[in-house]
């Protein structure tokens, strides 16, 4: 084989290896929060007030961290296999903690006004504080 052909095949092999690695990473499931330790345990009122007062400082404290938030259920949404729970927070703006439950979690048993503890990864603040991959925590 000539030097040109060797370089061509090496380049093709590297491209195929990069594509295979990218496909693997794309198909890899996201890590949930079930097995992770909570970085903080707080109430829905406290978390929401931290974001309402100083969003930048709250992002430094809570963004991309696993939080356990205790609060009162204000709303439960079940749509197309996805469930979300809104925890009420005492504020003038009427915001709260929006918890998008992990795919294996069901919110069928939750009732408005019920006190719950939810663990999830905080992704920031946009009208509500958002928790993703959330799971219900048993407080026994």
NULUMMAR-967349 format. One record per residue (C-alpha): residue number from 1; x, y, z. Coordinates in pm, whole numbers. Layout:
N
R   resi        x        y        z
R    NUM        X        Y        Z
...
# end
This chain:
140
R   resi        x        y        z
R      1        0        0        0
R      2      117      346      -72
R      3      157      612      194
R      4     -148      802       61
R      5     -374      499       96
R      6     -252      431      450
R      7     -324      790      552
R      8     -667      777      385
R      9     -767      456      568
R     10     -631      588      896
R     11     -841      905      853
R     12    -1152      701      769
R     13    -1092      480     1074
R     14    -1055      784     1302
R     15    -1376      937     1164
R     16    -1568      613     1218
R     17    -1429      582     1572
R     18    -1534      941     1649
R     19    -1885      876     1511
R     20    -1916      556     1717
R     21    -1806      739     2033
R     22    -2054     1021     1967
R     23    -2337      772     1911
R     24    -2248      595     2235
R     25    -2257      921     2432
R     26    -2585     1024     2267
R     27    -2754      695     2356
R     28    -2613      677     2710
R     29    -2892      721     2967
R     30    -2879     1022     3196
R     31    -2776      954     3552
R     32    -3066      999     3791
R     33    -3058     1151     4137
R     34    -3193      850     4327
R     35    -2854      717     4436
R     36    -2690     1059     4481
R     37    -2652     1235     4814
R     38    -2842     1560     4853
R     39    -2628     1873     4856
R     40    -2893     2066     5053
R     41    -3222     2004     5229
R     42    -3460     2300     5242
R     43    -3821     2406     5218
R     44    -3991     2527     4902
R     45    -4038     2872     5061
R     46    -3669     2906     5143
R     47    -3547     2794     4800
R     48    -3789     3020     4614
R     49    -3711     3323     4832
R     50    -3335     3277     4772
R     51    -3396     3292     4397
R     52    -3645     3579     4420
R     53    -3408     3794     4627
R     54    -3078     3727     4446
R     55    -3087     3492     4148
R     56    -2712     3511     4079
R     57    -2614     3413     4434
R     58    -2881     3140     4441
R     59    -2746     2997     4114
R     60    -2400     2977     4271
R     61    -2545     2791     4570
R     62    -2797     2560     4403
R     63    -2756     2537     4025
R     64    -2680     2183     3905
R     65    -2689     2054     4263
R     66    -2910     1777     4402
R     67    -3162     1927     4644
R     68    -3423     1779     4876
R     69    -3715     2020     4887
R     70    -4007     1987     5128
R     71    -4329     2165     5048
R     72    -4702     2154     4986
R     73    -4832     2029     4651
R     74    -5004     2312     4462
R     75    -5058     2132     4132
R     76    -5001     1789     3975
R     77    -4972     1740     3598
R     78    -4970     1406     3418
R     79    -4930     1426     3042
R     80    -4795     1183     2783
R     81    -4610      967     3034
R     82    -4442     1262     3203
R     83    -4539     1395     3542
R     84    -4470     1730     3705
R     85    -4544     1859     4053
R     86    -4559     2224     4153
R     87    -4471     2295     4516
R     88    -4623     2614     4653
R     89    -4400     2890     4786
R     90    -4517     3187     4990
R     91    -4446     3484     4766
R     92    -4619     3788     4626
R     93    -4550     3672     4270
R     94    -4721     3336     4317
R     95    -4423     3124     4211
R     96    -4310     2789     4335
R     97    -4087     2491     4273
R     98    -4157     2311     3945
R     99    -4048     1947     3980
R    100    -4028     1742     3659
R    101    -4041     1384     3780
R    102    -3810     1114     3643
R    103    -3968      880     3389
R    104    -4007      597     3640
R    105    -4191      818     3892
R    106    -4569      845     3910
R    107    -4762     1131     4067
R    108    -5101      955     4067
R    109    -5122      933     4446
R    110    -5034     1297     4512
R    111    -5312     1533     4615
R    112    -5318     1913     4619
R    113    -5241     2033     4973
R    114    -5034     1725     5060
R    115    -4691     1780     5216
R    116    -4413     1600     5026
R    117    -4035     1583     5002
R    118    -3889     1574     4651
R    119    -3526     1524     4552
R    120    -3407     1659     4216
R    121    -3137     1847     4029
R    122    -3183     2224     4031
R    123    -3157     2383     3686
R    124    -3229     2741     3780
R    125    -3508     2995     3787
R    126    -3761     3097     3524
R    127    -4083     3218     3691
R    128    -4045     2906     3910
R    129    -3740     2727     4043
R    130    -3694     2413     3833
R    131    -3595     2065     3952
R    132    -3541     1789     3695
R    133    -3512     1409     3727
R    134    -3703     1450     4053
R    135    -3803     1157     4275
R    136    -4037     1141     4570
R    137    -3856     1082     4900
R    138    -4008      868     5172
R    139    -3975     1045     5507
R    140    -3995      754     5749
# end
